[in-house]
């Protein structure tokens, strides 16, 4: 079976469900984000234990249907169980090759990276895409130093693996990520905390669709 293709321009919503929060409200936001233009959902719920996370991931798969790609954060077993499009692996978590052996060639495997060296390692390991950050200050990762969009340009000049920027993204910054050589962005608060998630997603979608790479990618 051929590998699931990445969209040419990616708008990924990363869920952030914590223990005790209402999943139903998050499903409403996911639906709104997809209507606004999100075409990838990364299921991330660090506050849930294994069984809760499985049920949450399965419910997200049902909500999304065929309207977007779904990747599961770090949990290869859950991704296999729910039939997700692939996994998003932390830089120091499951090896890309191990995930590929388990999921097969159909899977999309993303690797979170924070430097040129990390990107080069993920590229050589066979990752399908990189989630690169933290680009700007963000409340979701307050201890991580913001690298700036220059990191996108540096990584794009050193590897040919598609880059998705993350961290403090707004429409203007999303356009900057694409201009620097990325294929799109991943966001948490920009959509989850918006008064109108559908409109917030649409503004991000328009920004990344209208942006033009600056031609400096190697």
C-alpha positions as CSV (number, residue, x, y, z in Angstrom):
1,X,0.0,0.0,0.0
2,X,1.5,3.4,-0.9
3,X,2.4,5.8,1.8
4,X,-0.2,8.5,2.7
5,X,0.8,11.7,1.0
6,X,1.5,14.9,2.8
7,X,-0.5,17.9,1.6
8,X,1.6,20.5,-0.2
9,X,0.7,23.0,2.5
10,X,0.0,21.7,6.0
11,X,-2.1,23.3,8.7
12,X,-1.9,20.9,11.7
13,X,-3.9,21.3,14.9
14,X,-2.3,19.7,17.9
15,X,-4.8,18.7,20.6
16,X,-3.9,19.4,24.2
17,X,-6.5,17.5,26.2
18,X,-5.7,17.3,29.9
19,X,-7.1,14.9,32.5
20,X,-10.5,16.0,33.6
21,X,-11.2,18.2,30.6
22,X,-14.3,17.6,28.5
23,X,-13.4,15.8,25.2
24,X,-16.7,16.9,23.6
25,X,-15.7,20.5,23.6
26,X,-12.4,19.7,21.9
27,X,-14.2,17.6,19.3
28,X,-16.2,20.7,18.4
29,X,-13.0,22.7,18.0
30,X,-11.5,20.0,15.8
31,X,-14.5,20.1,13.6
32,X,-14.4,23.8,13.3
33,X,-10.7,23.8,12.6
34,X,-11.2,21.3,9.7
35,X,-13.9,23.5,8.3
36,X,-11.5,26.4,8.4
37,X,-8.8,24.6,6.6
38,X,-6.8,22.3,9.0
39,X,-5.8,19.2,7.1
40,X,-3.8,17.4,9.8
41,X,-4.7,16.7,13.4
42,X,-2.0,15.6,15.9
43,X,-3.6,13.8,18.8
44,X,-1.7,14.8,21.9
45,X,-3.1,14.3,25.4
46,X,-0.3,14.2,28.0
47,X,-2.6,14.2,30.9
48,X,-4.5,11.0,30.0
49,X,-3.5,7.4,31.0
50,X,-3.3,4.7,28.4
51,X,-6.9,3.6,28.2
52,X,-8.3,7.1,28.2
53,X,-5.8,8.1,25.5
54,X,-6.8,5.2,23.3
55,X,-10.5,6.1,23.6
56,X,-9.8,9.8,22.9
57,X,-7.7,8.9,19.9
58,X,-10.4,6.6,18.5
59,X,-13.0,9.3,19.0
60,X,-10.9,11.9,17.2
61,X,-10.5,9.4,14.3
62,X,-14.3,9.2,14.2
63,X,-14.7,13.0,14.3
64,X,-12.2,13.6,11.5
65,X,-13.2,10.8,9.2
66,X,-11.5,11.4,5.8
67,X,-11.4,15.2,6.2
68,X,-7.8,15.3,7.5
69,X,-4.8,13.3,8.3
70,X,-4.5,12.1,11.9
71,X,-1.2,11.4,13.6
72,X,-0.8,10.2,17.2
73,X,1.8,11.8,19.5
74,X,4.5,9.2,20.5
75,X,2.1,6.3,21.1
76,X,2.9,3.9,18.3
77,X,0.6,1.2,19.8
78,X,-2.4,3.6,19.9
79,X,-1.7,4.8,16.3
80,X,-1.8,1.2,15.1
81,X,-4.9,0.3,17.1
82,X,-7.0,3.2,15.8
83,X,-5.7,3.1,12.2
84,X,-4.2,6.6,12.2
85,X,-2.3,8.0,9.3
86,X,0.9,7.9,11.3
87,X,2.8,9.0,14.4
88,X,4.5,12.1,15.6
89,X,7.7,11.2,17.6
90,X,9.5,13.3,20.1
91,X,13.2,13.8,19.4
92,X,14.2,11.4,22.1
93,X,11.3,9.0,21.8
94,X,10.7,5.9,19.7
95,X,13.2,5.5,16.8
96,X,11.9,6.3,13.3
97,X,13.1,3.0,12.0
98,X,11.3,1.1,14.8
99,X,8.1,2.9,14.1
100,X,8.5,2.2,10.4
101,X,8.9,-1.5,11.1
102,X,5.7,-1.5,13.2
103,X,3.6,0.7,11.0
104,X,4.9,-0.3,7.6
105,X,5.5,1.8,4.5
106,X,2.0,3.3,4.5
107,X,2.6,5.3,7.7
108,X,3.6,8.9,7.9
109,X,6.3,9.4,10.5
110,X,7.0,12.8,11.9
111,X,9.9,13.7,14.1
112,X,10.0,16.7,16.4
113,X,13.4,18.5,16.1
114,X,14.9,21.6,17.5
115,X,18.2,22.1,15.6
116,X,19.9,21.5,12.3
117,X,21.7,18.5,13.8
118,X,18.5,17.0,15.0
119,X,16.9,17.6,11.6
120,X,19.8,15.9,9.8
121,X,19.5,12.9,12.0
122,X,15.8,12.6,11.5
123,X,16.3,13.0,7.7
124,X,18.9,10.2,7.6
125,X,16.6,8.0,9.7
126,X,13.8,8.3,7.1
127,X,11.3,10.6,8.8
128,X,8.6,11.8,6.4
129,X,8.4,15.2,7.9
130,X,9.9,17.4,10.7
131,X,8.0,19.4,13.2
132,X,10.5,22.2,14.0
133,X,10.5,24.5,16.9
134,X,10.0,26.2,19.2
135,X,10.1,29.1,16.7
136,X,8.4,31.8,18.9
137,X,7.6,32.0,22.6
138,X,4.6,30.0,23.5
139,X,2.6,29.3,26.7
140,X,2.5,25.5,25.8
141,X,6.3,25.2,26.2
142,X,7.3,28.2,28.4
143,X,10.8,26.8,29.2
144,X,11.9,26.4,25.6
145,X,13.9,29.2,24.0
146,X,12.4,30.7,20.9
147,X,14.6,29.9,17.9
148,X,13.0,32.2,15.3
149,X,12.2,31.6,11.7
150,X,15.8,31.6,10.8
151,X,16.0,28.1,12.1
152,X,13.5,27.0,9.4
153,X,15.7,28.5,6.7
154,X,18.8,26.8,8.1
155,X,17.1,23.4,8.3
156,X,15.6,23.8,4.9
157,X,19.0,24.4,3.4
158,X,20.5,21.3,5.1
159,X,17.8,18.6,4.5
160,X,15.1,17.8,2.0
161,X,12.6,16.5,4.5
162,X,9.4,18.6,4.6
163,X,9.3,21.1,7.6
164,X,6.3,22.1,9.7
165,X,7.0,25.0,12.0
166,X,5.6,25.1,15.5
167,X,5.6,27.5,18.5
168,X,3.8,30.8,18.9
169,X,2.4,30.7,15.4
170,X,0.0,33.4,14.1
171,X,-0.9,34.1,10.5
172,X,2.0,36.5,9.9
173,X,4.4,34.0,11.4
174,X,2.9,31.1,9.5
175,X,3.6,33.0,6.2
176,X,7.1,33.5,7.4
177,X,7.6,29.8,8.0
178,X,6.5,29.0,4.4
179,X,8.7,31.8,3.0
180,X,11.7,30.3,4.8
181,X,11.2,26.9,3.3
182,X,8.5,25.2,5.4
183,X,5.4,23.4,4.0
184,X,3.2,24.7,6.8
185,X,2.6,25.1,10.5
186,X,1.3,23.2,13.6
187,X,-0.6,25.2,16.2
188,X,-2.2,24.7,19.6
189,X,-3.4,27.9,21.2
190,X,-3.9,29.8,18.0
191,X,-6.9,27.6,17.3
192,X,-7.8,26.0,20.7
193,X,-7.9,29.3,22.5
194,X,-9.5,31.3,19.7
195,X,-13.1,32.7,20.2
196,X,-13.8,31.5,16.7
197,X,-11.7,28.4,15.9
198,X,-13.0,28.1,12.4
199,X,-12.1,31.7,11.5
200,X,-8.7,31.3,13.2
201,X,-8.0,28.2,11.1
202,X,-9.1,30.0,8.0
203,X,-6.8,32.9,8.6
204,X,-3.9,30.6,9.1
205,X,-4.8,28.6,6.0
206,X,-5.0,31.7,3.9
207,X,-1.6,32.8,5.2
208,X,0.2,29.6,4.3
209,X,-1.5,29.3,1.0
210,X,-0.6,32.9,-0.1
211,X,3.0,32.7,1.1
212,X,5.8,32.2,-1.4
213,X,9.1,30.5,-0.5
214,X,12.0,32.9,-0.8
215,X,14.0,30.6,-3.0
216,X,16.9,30.1,-0.7
217,X,16.2,26.5,0.0
218,X,19.2,24.4,-1.2
